[in-house]
Amino acid sequence: MNKNRRQFIKQVTTATLASAFSTQALADDTLDPFNLQEWRDNQINSPDKHHDILILGAGISGLCVAYELSKLGVNFQMLEARSKPGGRNETLRHGSEIEEFDRTSYCEFNRDKHLYFNVGPARISHHHERVLRYCKELSITLEPLINDNRNTFFSIDGAFNNTPIKAKELYTSQRGLIASTLAQAIEQNLVSHLLPAQHNDHMLKMLTSFGDLDSNYQFSGSIRAGAEANSGVFTPPQAQPSKDFTQVLPHLDKWARRIHFEQSKDQQAAMLQPVGGMDRIVKGFIRNIPKKIRYNSEVLSIKRVKSGSEVTFRNKQGVIKKMTAAQIVVTLPLTVLQDIDHDFSAPIAQEIQNANYTSAGKIAFQSERFWETHEHIYGGISWLGSDNTQLWYPSSGFGRESGVIVGGYIFDGPAGERFANLSNQERVDSALTQMQHVHPEAAEYTYNACSRSWKNTPFSKGGWSSNPPIVEFSHQDGPYIFAGDHTTYLSGWQEGAIASAHRALELLSLD
Amino acid sequence: MNKNRRQFIKQVTTATLASAFSTQALADDTLDPFNLQEWRDNQINSPDKHHDILILGAGISGLCVAYELSKLGVNFQMLEARSKPGGRNETLRHGSEIEEFDRTSYCEFNRDKHLYFNVGPARISHHHERVLRYCKELSITLEPLINDNRNTFFSIDGAFNNTPIKAKELYTSQRGLIASTLAQAIEQNLVSHLLPAQHNDHMLKMLTSFGDLDSNYQFSGSIRAGAEANSGVFTPPQAQPSKDFTQVLPHLDKWARRIHFEQSKDQQAAMLQPVGGMDRIVKGFIRNIPKKIRYNSEVLSIKRVKSGSEVTFRNKQGVIKKMTAAQIVVTLPLTVLQDIDHDFSAPIAQEIQNANYTSAGKIAFQSERFWETHEHIYGGISWLGSDNTQLWYPSSGFGRESGVIVGGYIFDGPAGERFANLSNQERVDSALTQMQHVHPEAAEYTYNACSRSWKNTPFSKGGWSSNPPIVEFSHQDGPYIFAGDHTTYLSGWQEGAIASAHRALELLSLD
């Protein structure tokens, strides 16, 4: 435990903490919460010494560590295998190079600022407070990202004659089925042992409103699911015929999570994104880090030596180099560490062996905005029954000539494997075929496709870890300190990467 | 029926219509749908003649009629009682004058572009296709308006010890109560007559996912309602203790509609707004209308004469003037028509007598963005139990120094009456007291308040009509053609105003 950690815990116990942290006992294992401002203040009062720190990987966690050390004027070195920073925080736009193991291509979108594709993380939750704090500190402008839009489609294979239905039809018919069944049970006095009697009338009133039931507690359609065309303006709104949600019931293993997606902890109907691309966060960090990052430096081995650890890497010219440091911050994905000769402790080594990453991938097209003009879809996601899973509509640039539509966000294992193995042209053809199930006109309007399979991407080899983190990631392992979203329960989220960076800062000895 | 209408219906019956209109039979009474492009095309082929048209009122419906006539080069005249166009489409910003019957004040927001207050309409639904069409045609940039945000508050008087709870706690506990009650009823075989037997297991699976139930089909809290502080990053997420939704049940008369607000037809979680203020739509129309609008012209009487109708009005200098026209488009609110001497047909006159308008009002403050820094609220609405009903957080300018928070959107009758009668200072004091129930720190950060009661506003005298429109608004009444949102089932929405304008265009004789 270093000085700052000790000071921090002392401050906790003397109850000087900001209110945000005051209600929780500290779990020693977790090193959470971390009070960044206090940490910064304490470090600024330390004497300026030579600090022998090496950061491996210039993704979000590595950049965050580097940024905080830079603010303090603390020395460090940094190795990055790619030719650019950011890791999976990658925004493709005109001219971006897209390298995978077996191919190199370029993004051919026009040059317009609004034509970009966040091929890695693409949304920020309001409770991802660490990311939001840096966005504010780095003057990164945020705008809403529409994540759930009831005017998009669900294409549930096996239901509704395989015809896509609107999200509002699905949600409304589900509420109608649930509410009408329970309301009838209450009215027939079947559940009086489950509900205090005084609630019966209230429950009936609530269910009628919740499910938009008729006076017999039946669900017979609702204008919440959409009004008939040409009704509701000069004549009263007429509900369209209701969908029968029981058609979805046999398909819940696949669809339950998708239907309740907007309810989940890290997803909300409206989220946030940086104006102009998620890599504004990368650029924000980079602007404030001295030019210490050695790009094109692929780590080959990491071994303990007397003075700490020695890292062997190959530079752009293919020359093998070595670097030693007393403390090494290891942010590389577990899949990448599998290929590196290391001497980490047994639990870490085992965890690297066990690594299980999603085969996430995305494909996007520049396109005329047919989803706006034809379907009145402004942002949000349509759900496919096929491999490509999600279509994302842009949340900005409404009404412009063109936009970028994500024609597939694949994150389920086998689908991701298949996507990885397709050629670029096969990915385009397959995506268009799948999009046409929801938007028959898609091929007419889309062009300039680009895609990435993270599984097939060097120095990532997968989307994010599906395993929960082991507790050993929370502790120093000799000269090694581990960071990266995979070392947290926020795997796949930038918030996890930054939280892990803060933990690494706490573990680093700067005495 | 004029020539265009006849042509239009002919085209309908010969099945040359765009697909959007192809599935609906035309109800002759409603004059809906209106194919704007066909109307425009037909008119362009008409000979250029002198057309004797007078439009009363330069709100959205009057401006839309004027815009379409201007595009065709058709002559018209226009009277507006205010000194500016737009009617209730009003955006307050630095220096805006706010006139009510008993007071005149000025908006004191700083000059920044993002500091504005849509004191009238403030959101556009994705299915308000007529408004969206004009936004596109007039190059009005749109951005998302976050209408429902699960991180805002519900302050339900009488429940939870009168302590505000987060929307996500409310929604999640409601789903939990409904799902757990029904799931137990299914498991106990109590509702087998209500559901086909083959669905039982599926329903249990669905309800477990829908309500986030435990393995005993109980709702015992959910991380959807928020995780415990400091859990979910280095330790698994822990659900906060769940709220008991039965506390809300006795209060549903007031709260059911509010809780299910985001489900309703014209509301969605994410909607749209023009960047920089709703009055961009007004400016868009005005840019394309010749300077024919006579402002400061208060209509006093409307009477039939041989050549059509004679309108008497008072100009800015107090001089009484007269103007005659063959056709008069009357867009004035029914409340305003009550004060005008007219000779409309009996049903219209009766409807004007019966006019019943909401007493809507709003108050806003410039403020430091404490809701973002303290509560991580980015856009959306909090619901108060007191008069001021809704707090709106801005959906743009995230992270900036200041923003505009709507400290009250009042639309319930008695509350609106009370708001109308308060002095400006009383409105501010009352709003702060009410905001402090949800945000105790509100008074510390807010300043530069401005407010408007539409009830107390000359030439509006209310928010919008609460009565359904009578069918007579769909027909010509001698020289009179009626328009305005109050003549449609979309009362209070700009979409209704524009639909009514299109109907007026159809009824106008341009032969």
Interface residues (C-beta under 8 A of the other chain):
Chain A: A20 F21 T23 Q24 A27 D29 T30 L31 D32 P33 H126 H127 E129 L132 C135 K136 T141 L142 E143 P144 I146 D148 N149 R150 N151 Y171 T172 Q174 R175 I178 A179 T181 L182 Q184 A185 L190 V191 L194 L195 P196 H199 H202 M203 K205 M206 L207 S209 F210 D212 I223 R224 G226 A227 E228 A229 N230 G232 V233 F234 T235 P236 P237 T246 V248 L249 P250 L252 D253 A256 R257 I259 H260 E262 Q263 S264 K265 Q268 A269 A270 L272 H376 I377 Y378 G379 G380 S395 S396 F398 G399 P468 P469 S474 T488 Y489 L490 E495 G496 A499 R503
Chain B: A20 F21 T23 Q24 A27 D29 T30 L31 D32 P33 H126 H127 E129 L132 C135 K136 I140 T141 L142 E143 P144 I146 D148 N149 R150 N151 Y171 T172 Q174 R175 I178 A179 T181 L182 Q184 A185 L190 V191 L194 L195 P196 H199 H202 M203 K205 M206 L207 S209 F210 D212 I223 R224 G226 A227 E228 A229 N230 G232 V233 F234 T235 P236 P237 T246 V248 L249 P250 L252 D253 A256 R257 I259 H260 E262 Q263 S264 K265 Q268 A269 A270 L272 H376 I377 Y378 G379 G380 S395 S396 F398 G399 P468 P469 S474 T488 Y489 L490 E495 G496 A499 R503
